[in-house]
Amino acid sequence: MQGTPRSPYLPTLSFFGDSSSKHATYMVAGGFAVSGLRLHEIEDRIATLRDDAGITSEFHWADYRGGRKKAAYESLIKYAFELVNRRHAALHIIVAKFADYDHRAKEGEDKDTSVNRMYYQLFLHRLARYYGKSRAIHVRLDAGNDSRDICALRNQLCADAYKNLGTKPNCVRSIEPLASHRAGLIQMADVIMGAVAAKVNDVQHTSPKGALADFVLRASGRHSWGVNTPPSARFLTVWHFNGR
């Protein structure tokens, strides 16, 4: 008797993301898409950067104070864009003008709800659109209320992607929250998103964060985070979302 045909194997792609500044004028969310074959290599490198600097906790934008950690944070940022430039990872960012949003349009909704909606747009129009025809996608987001709802919308996201983008069925295999101390790539996303948010919100930091935000922009090779990348961009994308 002939056995049941197996589904074709799809290589995996993992996305590690975070959001920043939901209480500011502009909210930023995004992260790094990485082939499953490179995950251990990248995580080991980030752990080494922490260990070499004597950082016993994690890389975190909110905790950055410069000093002896300055070199380690700058090394993390240079490594992030080295990965992008060598096409070993892709960085996808969405920016939304939260000052124009009615976050309580429906009972029970708030700014966390809106962040989850931005994640949905990012996952549909970047992850599913770019990778959903050839990869099995796994998403890991910094755990918190601003990533709670999207974890329950995987089926809807996959159906939307299949119907409107022609992806493989069930192209996003998992969306799960993950404590940032367990994933160096989430920490990397946290630092980059914090720096991008500082720039798009024109935050005039008098602390070392201002210099770090400048460093991130220079390392990216961009002149500003305030404009969209061209439609042809794949490994570094910035999308200013204008919907509601």
KAHU-V460159 format. One record per backbone hydrogen bond with DSSP energy under -0.5 kcal/mol. CO is the residue of the C=O (numbers start at 0). NH is the residue of the N-H. Records with the same first field share a line. If there is no record, write none. Layout:
CO = NH  NH
This chain:
10 = 135
11 = 35
12 = 137
13 = 33
14 = 16  139
15 = 31
16 = 141
17 = 29
19 = 27
20 = 23
24 = 97  98
26 = 95
27 = 19
28 = 93
29 = 17
30 = 91
31 = 15  33
32 = 89
33 = 13
34 = 37  38
35 = 38
37 = 41
38 = 42
39 = 43
40 = 44
41 = 45
42 = 46
43 = 47
44 = 48
45 = 49
46 = 50
47 = 51
48 = 52
49 = 53  54
50 = 53
53 = 55
59 = 62  63
60 = 63
65 = 68
66 = 69
68 = 72
69 = 73
70 = 74
71 = 75
72 = 76
73 = 77
74 = 78
75 = 79
76 = 80
77 = 81
78 = 82
79 = 83
80 = 84
81 = 85
82 = 87  88
83 = 86
89 = 32  91
90 = 236
91 = 30
92 = 238
93 = 28
94 = 240
95 = 26  97
96 = 99
97 = 100
100 = 102
101 = 104
105 = 108
109 = 113
110 = 114
111 = 115
112 = 116
113 = 117
114 = 118
115 = 119
116 = 120
117 = 121
118 = 122
119 = 123
120 = 124
121 = 125  126
122 = 127
123 = 128
125 = 129
126 = 130  131
127 = 131
130 = 133  134
131 = 167
133 = 10
134 = 136
135 = 12
136 = 172  173
137 = 14
138 = 175
139 = 16
140 = 177
143 = 146
144 = 147  148
146 = 150
147 = 150
148 = 151
149 = 152
152 = 156
153 = 157
154 = 158
155 = 159
156 = 160
157 = 161
158 = 162
159 = 163
160 = 164  165  166
161 = 165
167 = 170
170 = 136  172
173 = 138
175 = 140
177 = 142
178 = 181
179 = 182
182 = 186
183 = 187
184 = 188
185 = 189
186 = 190
187 = 191
188 = 192
189 = 193
190 = 194
191 = 195
192 = 196
193 = 197
194 = 198
195 = 199
196 = 200
197 = 202
198 = 201
202 = 204
206 = 209  210
207 = 211
208 = 212
209 = 213
210 = 214
211 = 215
212 = 216
213 = 217
214 = 218
215 = 219
216 = 220  221
217 = 220
229 = 232
234 = 90
236 = 92
237 = 228
238 = 94  240
240 = 96
